[in-house]
Amino acid sequence: MSNLANRKLTQADVDHYDAQGYALYRNQLFDAEKQAELSAIFEEQWETVGRRLNSELDTPHFRDERLLKFLLADEVLDLVEPILGPNIGLWSSHFICKEPLIGKQTPWHEDSAYWKGRLDRFDKIATVWLAIDRSTKENGCMRVIPGTHKNGFSDYEAVSEDENIFATQIKNIDESRAVYFELEPGECSIHDSRIIHGATPNKSPYRRCGYTMRYFSTEAKVLPEKNPGFKIWLARGKDVAGNPFVNA
């Protein structure tokens, strides 16, 4: 099991994140027993929804609070604190699974564009993308356009949902600039909510599943009237902006 020192990003990692909008953490985030427990919860939830893809596995921790053991864990919070600061809220989580051979493309997008109007700022929101399966170019690993987290909201256009997991994508992306996040099970990436990212389809024989754990600095205000029925938790530190945390 990794010790606390190994769980921290280095200053070079943090500087890279600030400049490029992402960092890769090529260590085991959780110990083997805890990772296996998380994987088992995913398999159980996936069976419950009939092995359907993506959207049905949004905010699974609302239905299954066993996931809070992972979402509020020191292993994860120690990782994001150098990026977000000491006051951290849990924004959301999402199991993302691309089935072998038929897993659709994730079009180029910014997470923040889908949350527009739901918070009053987007400068300190980070997503930890934890690999449950091996994630490679072959099976449609995540990819980003470095440095685009400082560009503001992009222009979108319609795309076919036959081939994409949702119906819009950012216009005019130079895919030659893309960086691919290839990860072993238990490793993770961290990305800014504003960075342009996506994933190619999974045409391989191998499933590609990850668990996204999303956090924000409590300096941001989550607007209750724009988030009906949505639950957020105070993960670490104190509430700065006056948020409606479940546990505060």
Contacts in CASP RR format, 6 or more apart in sequence:
PFRMAT RR
TARGET T0000
AUTHOR 0000-0000-0000
METHOD contacts of the structure
MODEL  1
MSNLANRKLTQADVDHYDAQGYALYRNQLFDAEKQAELSAIFEEQWETVG
RRLNSELDTPHFRDERLLKFLLADEVLDLVEPILGPNIGLWSSHFICKEP
LIGKQTPWHEDSAYWKGRLDRFDKIATVWLAIDRSTKENGCMRVIPGTHK
NGFSDYEAVSEDENIFATQIKNIDESRAVYFELEPGECSIHDSRIIHGAT
PNKSPYRRCGYTMRYFSTEAKVLPEKNPGFKIWLARGKDVAGNPFVNA
1 31 0 8 1.000
2 27 0 8 1.000
2 28 0 8 1.000
2 31 0 8 1.000
4 74 0 8 1.000
4 78 0 8 1.000
6 27 0 8 1.000
7 27 0 8 1.000
7 29 0 8 1.000
7 74 0 8 1.000
7 75 0 8 1.000
7 78 0 8 1.000
7 79 0 8 1.000
8 78 0 8 1.000
8 79 0 8 1.000
8 82 0 8 1.000
9 17 0 8 1.000
9 23 0 8 1.000
9 25 0 8 1.000
9 79 0 8 1.000
9 82 0 8 1.000
9 83 0 8 1.000
9 190 0 8 1.000
13 23 0 8 1.000
13 25 0 8 1.000
13 82 0 8 1.000
14 23 0 8 1.000
14 82 0 8 1.000
14 83 0 8 1.000
16 22 0 8 1.000
16 23 0 8 1.000
17 23 0 8 1.000
17 83 0 8 1.000
17 190 0 8 1.000
17 192 0 8 1.000
19 147 0 8 1.000
20 146 0 8 1.000
20 147 0 8 1.000
21 144 0 8 1.000
21 146 0 8 1.000
21 147 0 8 1.000
21 148 0 8 1.000
21 149 0 8 1.000
21 191 0 8 1.000
21 192 0 8 1.000
21 195 0 8 1.000
22 144 0 8 1.000
22 146 0 8 1.000
22 179 0 8 1.000
22 181 0 8 1.000
22 189 0 8 1.000
22 190 0 8 1.000
22 191 0 8 1.000
22 192 0 8 1.000
22 195 0 8 1.000
23 83 0 8 1.000
23 189 0 8 1.000
23 190 0 8 1.000
24 181 0 8 1.000
24 183 0 8 1.000
24 187 0 8 1.000
24 189 0 8 1.000
24 190 0 8 1.000
25 79 0 8 1.000
25 187 0 8 1.000
25 188 0 8 1.000
25 189 0 8 1.000
25 190 0 8 1.000
26 183 0 8 1.000
26 184 0 8 1.000
26 187 0 8 1.000
27 187 0 8 1.000
28 35 0 8 1.000
28 186 0 8 1.000
28 187 0 8 1.000
29 35 0 8 1.000
29 75 0 8 1.000
29 76 0 8 1.000
29 79 0 8 1.000
29 128 0 8 1.000
29 130 0 8 1.000
29 186 0 8 1.000
29 187 0 8 1.000
29 188 0 8 1.000
30 38 0 8 1.000
30 70 0 8 1.000
30 73 0 8 1.000
30 75 0 8 1.000
30 186 0 8 1.000
34 70 0 8 1.000
34 73 0 8 1.000
34 75 0 8 1.000
35 185 0 8 1.000
35 186 0 8 1.000
38 67 0 8 1.000
38 70 0 8 1.000
38 130 0 8 1.000
38 132 0 8 1.000
38 211 0 8 1.000
39 132 0 8 1.000
39 185 0 8 1.000
41 60 0 8 1.000
41 64 0 8 1.000
41 66 0 8 1.000
41 67 0 8 1.000
42 95 0 8 1.000
42 97 0 8 1.000
42 132 0 8 1.000
42 209 0 8 1.000
42 211 0 8 1.000
45 57 0 8 1.000
45 60 0 8 1.000
45 63 0 8 1.000
45 64 0 8 1.000
45 95 0 8 1.000
46 57 0 8 1.000
46 95 0 8 1.000
46 97 0 8 1.000
49 56 0 8 1.000
49 57 0 8 1.000
51 99 0 8 1.000
53 97 0 8 1.000
53 98 0 8 1.000
53 99 0 8 1.000
53 103 0 8 1.000
53 104 0 8 1.000
53 165 0 8 1.000
54 96 0 8 1.000
54 97 0 8 1.000
54 165 0 8 1.000
55 165 0 8 1.000
57 94 0 8 1.000
57 95 0 8 1.000
57 96 0 8 1.000
57 97 0 8 1.000
58 92 0 8 1.000
58 94 0 8 1.000
59 92 0 8 1.000
59 93 0 8 1.000
59 94 0 8 1.000
59 230 0 8 1.000
60 67 0 8 1.000
60 93 0 8 1.000
60 94 0 8 1.000
60 95 0 8 1.000
61 67 0 8 1.000
61 68 0 8 1.000
61 71 0 8 1.000
61 93 0 8 1.000
62 231 0 8 1.000
67 93 0 8 1.000
68 233 0 8 1.000
70 76 0 8 1.000
70 211 0 8 1.000
70 213 0 8 1.000
71 90 0 8 1.000
71 93 0 8 1.000
71 213 0 8 1.000
71 233 0 8 1.000
71 235 0 8 1.000
72 90 0 8 1.000
72 233 0 8 1.000
72 235 0 8 1.000
76 128 0 8 1.000
76 213 0 8 1.000
76 215 0 8 1.000
77 88 0 8 1.000
77 215 0 8 1.000
77 235 0 8 1.000
77 236 0 8 1.000
79 128 0 8 1.000
79 188 0 8 1.000
79 190 0 8 1.000
80 88 0 8 1.000
80 126 0 8 1.000
80 128 0 8 1.000
80 190 0 8 1.000
80 215 0 8 1.000
81 88 0 8 1.000
81 236 0 8 1.000
83 124 0 8 1.000
83 126 0 8 1.000
83 190 0 8 1.000
84 124 0 8 1.000
84 126 0 8 1.000
84 215 0 8 1.000
84 216 0 8 1.000
84 217 0 8 1.000
85 124 0 8 1.000
85 217 0 8 1.000
86 236 0 8 1.000
86 237 0 8 1.000
87 217 0 8 1.000
87 218 0 8 1.000
87 219 0 8 1.000
87 236 0 8 1.000
87 237 0 8 1.000
87 238 0 8 1.000
87 239 0 8 1.000
87 240 0 8 1.000
88 215 0 8 1.000
88 216 0 8 1.000
88 217 0 8 1.000
88 218 0 8 1.000
88 234 0 8 1.000
88 235 0 8 1.000
88 236 0 8 1.000
88 237 0 8 1.000
89 215 0 8 1.000
89 216 0 8 1.000
89 217 0 8 1.000
89 218 0 8 1.000
89 232 0 8 1.000
89 233 0 8 1.000
89 234 0 8 1.000
89 235 0 8 1.000
89 236 0 8 1.000
89 243 0 8 1.000
89 245 0 8 1.000
90 213 0 8 1.000
90 214 0 8 1.000
90 215 0 8 1.000
90 232 0 8 1.000
90 233 0 8 1.000
90 234 0 8 1.000
90 235 0 8 1.000
91 125 0 8 1.000
91 214 0 8 1.000
91 215 0 8 1.000
91 216 0 8 1.000
91 222 0 8 1.000
91 232 0 8 1.000
92 212 0 8 1.000
92 214 0 8 1.000
93 211 0 8 1.000
93 212 0 8 1.000
93 213 0 8 1.000
93 214 0 8 1.000
94 211 0 8 1.000
94 212 0 8 1.000
94 214 0 8 1.000
95 132 0 8 1.000
95 209 0 8 1.000
95 210 0 8 1.000
95 211 0 8 1.000
95 212 0 8 1.000
96 209 0 8 1.000
96 210 0 8 1.000
96 211 0 8 1.000
96 212 0 8 1.000
97 207 0 8 1.000
97 208 0 8 1.000
97 209 0 8 1.000
97 210 0 8 1.000
98 104 0 8 1.000
98 139 0 8 1.000
98 140 0 8 1.000
98 199 0 8 1.000
98 201 0 8 1.000
98 202 0 8 1.000
98 207 0 8 1.000
98 208 0 8 1.000
98 209 0 8 1.000
99 202 0 8 1.000
99 207 0 8 1.000
100 139 0 8 1.000
100 202 0 8 1.000
100 204 0 8 1.000
100 205 0 8 1.000
100 206 0 8 1.000
100 207 0 8 1.000
101 202 0 8 1.000
101 203 0 8 1.000
101 204 0 8 1.000
101 205 0 8 1.000
102 202 0 8 1.000
103 201 0 8 1.000
103 202 0 8 1.000
104 163 0 8 1.000
104 164 0 8 1.000
104 165 0 8 1.000
104 201 0 8 1.000
105 163 0 8 1.000
105 164 0 8 1.000
105 165 0 8 1.000
105 198 0 8 1.000
105 199 0 8 1.000
105 200 0 8 1.000
105 201 0 8 1.000
106 142 0 8 1.000
106 164 0 8 1.000
106 165 0 8 1.000
106 198 0 8 1.000
106 199 0 8 1.000
107 159 0 8 1.000
107 164 0 8 1.000
107 165 0 8 1.000
107 166 0 8 1.000
107 168 0 8 1.000
107 169 0 8 1.000
107 170 0 8 1.000
107 198 0 8 1.000
108 145 0 8 1.000
108 169 0 8 1.000
108 170 0 8 1.000
108 173 0 8 1.000
108 196 0 8 1.000
108 197 0 8 1.000
108 198 0 8 1.000
109 156 0 8 1.000
109 166 0 8 1.000
109 168 0 8 1.000
109 169 0 8 1.000
109 170 0 8 1.000
109 196 0 8 1.000
109 197 0 8 1.000
109 198 0 8 1.000
110 148 0 8 1.000
110 153 0 8 1.000
110 154 0 8 1.000
110 170 0 8 1.000
110 193 0 8 1.000
110 194 0 8 1.000
110 195 0 8 1.000
110 196 0 8 1.000
110 197 0 8 1.000
111 125 0 8 1.000
111 127 0 8 1.000
111 193 0 8 1.000
111 194 0 8 1.000
111 197 0 8 1.000
111 214 0 8 1.000
112 122 0 8 1.000
112 125 0 8 1.000
112 153 0 8 1.000
112 193 0 8 1.000
112 194 0 8 1.000
113 153 0 8 1.000
113 154 0 8 1.000
113 156 0 8 1.000
115 122 0 8 1.000
115 193 0 8 1.000
116 153 0 8 1.000
117 223 0 8 1.000
117 226 0 8 1.000
118 222 0 8 1.000
118 223 0 8 1.000
118 226 0 8 1.000
118 227 0 8 1.000
119 125 0 8 1.000
119 216 0 8 1.000
119 220 0 8 1.000
119 221 0 8 1.000
119 222 0 8 1.000
119 223 0 8 1.000
120 220 0 8 1.000
120 221 0 8 1.000
120 223 0 8 1.000
120 241 0 8 1.000
121 219 0 8 1.000
121 220 0 8 1.000
121 221 0 8 1.000
122 193 0 8 1.000
122 194 0 8 1.000
122 220 0 8 1.000
123 194 0 8 1.000
124 216 0 8 1.000
124 217 0 8 1.000
124 219 0 8 1.000
124 220 0 8 1.000
125 192 0 8 1.000
125 193 0 8 1.000
125 194 0 8 1.000
125 214 0 8 1.000
125 215 0 8 1.000
125 216 0 8 1.000
125 217 0 8 1.000
125 220 0 8 1.000
126 190 0 8 1.000
126 191 0 8 1.000
126 192 0 8 1.000
126 193 0 8 1.000
126 214 0 8 1.000
126 215 0 8 1.000
126 216 0 8 1.000
127 190 0 8 1.000
127 191 0 8 1.000
127 193 0 8 1.000
127 212 0 8 1.000
127 213 0 8 1.000
127 214 0 8 1.000
127 215 0 8 1.000
128 188 0 8 1.000
128 189 0 8 1.000
128 190 0 8 1.000
128 212 0 8 1.000
128 213 0 8 1.000
128 214 0 8 1.000
128 215 0 8 1.000
129 142 0 8 1.000
129 181 0 8 1.000
129 183 0 8 1.000
129 188 0 8 1.000
129 189 0 8 1.000
129 190 0 8 1.000
129 191 0 8 1.000
129 210 0 8 1.000
129 211 0 8 1.000
129 212 0 8 1.000
130 186 0 8 1.000
130 187 0 8 1.000
130 188 0 8 1.000
130 210 0 8 1.000
130 211 0 8 1.000
130 212 0 8 1.000
130 213 0 8 1.000
131 183 0 8 1.000
131 184 0 8 1.000
131 185 0 8 1.000
131 186 0 8 1.000
131 187 0 8 1.000
131 188 0 8 1.000
131 209 0 8 1.000
131 210 0 8 1.000
132 185 0 8 1.000
132 186 0 8 1.000
132 209 0 8 1.000
132 210 0 8 1.000
132 211 0 8 1.000
133 139 0 8 1.000
133 185 0 8 1.000
133 206 0 8 1.000
133 207 0 8 1.000
133 208 0 8 1.000
133 209 0 8 1.000
133 210 0 8 1.000
134 183 0 8 1.000
134 184 0 8 1.000
134 185 0 8 1.000
134 206 0 8 1.000
134 208 0 8 1.000
135 141 0 8 1.000
135 142 0 8 1.000
135 181 0 8 1.000
135 182 0 8 1.000
135 183 0 8 1.000
135 208 0 8 1.000
135 210 0 8 1.000
136 182 0 8 1.000
136 204 0 8 1.000
136 206 0 8 1.000
136 208 0 8 1.000
137 180 0 8 1.000
137 182 0 8 1.000
137 200 0 8 1.000
138 204 0 8 1.000
138 206 0 8 1.000
139 202 0 8 1.000
139 204 0 8 1.000
139 206 0 8 1.000
139 207 0 8 1.000
139 208 0 8 1.000
140 199 0 8 1.000
140 200 0 8 1.000
140 201 0 8 1.000
140 202 0 8 1.000
140 204 0 8 1.000
140 208 0 8 1.000
141 180 0 8 1.000
141 181 0 8 1.000
141 182 0 8 1.000
141 183 0 8 1.000
141 199 0 8 1.000
141 208 0 8 1.000
142 180 0 8 1.000
142 181 0 8 1.000
142 189 0 8 1.000
142 191 0 8 1.000
142 197 0 8 1.000
142 198 0 8 1.000
142 199 0 8 1.000
143 178 0 8 1.000
143 179 0 8 1.000
143 180 0 8 1.000
143 181 0 8 1.000
143 197 0 8 1.000
143 198 0 8 1.000
143 199 0 8 1.000
143 200 0 8 1.000
144 178 0 8 1.000
144 179 0 8 1.000
144 181 0 8 1.000
144 191 0 8 1.000
144 195 0 8 1.000
144 196 0 8 1.000
144 197 0 8 1.000
144 198 0 8 1.000
145 173 0 8 1.000
145 174 0 8 1.000
145 177 0 8 1.000
145 178 0 8 1.000
145 179 0 8 1.000
145 195 0 8 1.000
145 196 0 8 1.000
145 197 0 8 1.000
146 177 0 8 1.000
146 179 0 8 1.000
146 195 0 8 1.000
147 195 0 8 1.000
148 154 0 8 1.000
148 194 0 8 1.000
148 195 0 8 1.000
148 196 0 8 1.000
149 191 0 8 1.000
149 192 0 8 1.000
149 193 0 8 1.000
149 194 0 8 1.000
149 195 0 8 1.000
150 194 0 8 1.000
151 194 0 8 1.000
151 196 0 8 1.000
152 194 0 8 1.000
154 170 0 8 1.000
154 171 0 8 1.000
154 196 0 8 1.000
155 170 0 8 1.000
155 171 0 8 1.000
156 168 0 8 1.000
156 169 0 8 1.000
156 170 0 8 1.000
156 171 0 8 1.000
157 168 0 8 1.000
157 169 0 8 1.000
157 170 0 8 1.000
157 171 0 8 1.000
158 167 0 8 1.000
158 168 0 8 1.000
159 167 0 8 1.000
159 168 0 8 1.000
159 169 0 8 1.000
160 167 0 8 1.000
161 167 0 8 1.000
163 201 0 8 1.000
170 196 0 8 1.000
173 196 0 8 1.000
181 189 0 8 1.000
183 189 0 8 1.000
191 197 0 8 1.000
193 214 0 8 1.000
202 208 0 8 1.000
215 235 0 8 1.000
216 222 0 8 1.000
217 240 0 8 1.000
218 234 0 8 1.000
218 237 0 8 1.000
218 238 0 8 1.000
218 239 0 8 1.000
218 240 0 8 1.000
218 241 0 8 1.000
218 242 0 8 1.000
218 243 0 8 1.000
219 240 0 8 1.000
219 241 0 8 1.000
220 241 0 8 1.000
221 241 0 8 1.000
221 242 0 8 1.000
221 243 0 8 1.000
222 230 0 8 1.000
222 232 0 8 1.000
222 241 0 8 1.000
222 243 0 8 1.000
222 244 0 8 1.000
224 244 0 8 1.000
231 246 0 8 1.000
232 243 0 8 1.000
232 244 0 8 1.000
232 245 0 8 1.000
232 246 0 8 1.000
233 245 0 8 1.000
233 246 0 8 1.000
233 247 0 8 1.000
234 243 0 8 1.000
234 245 0 8 1.000
234 247 0 8 1.000
234 248 0 8 1.000
239 245 0 8 1.000
239 248 0 8 1.000
END
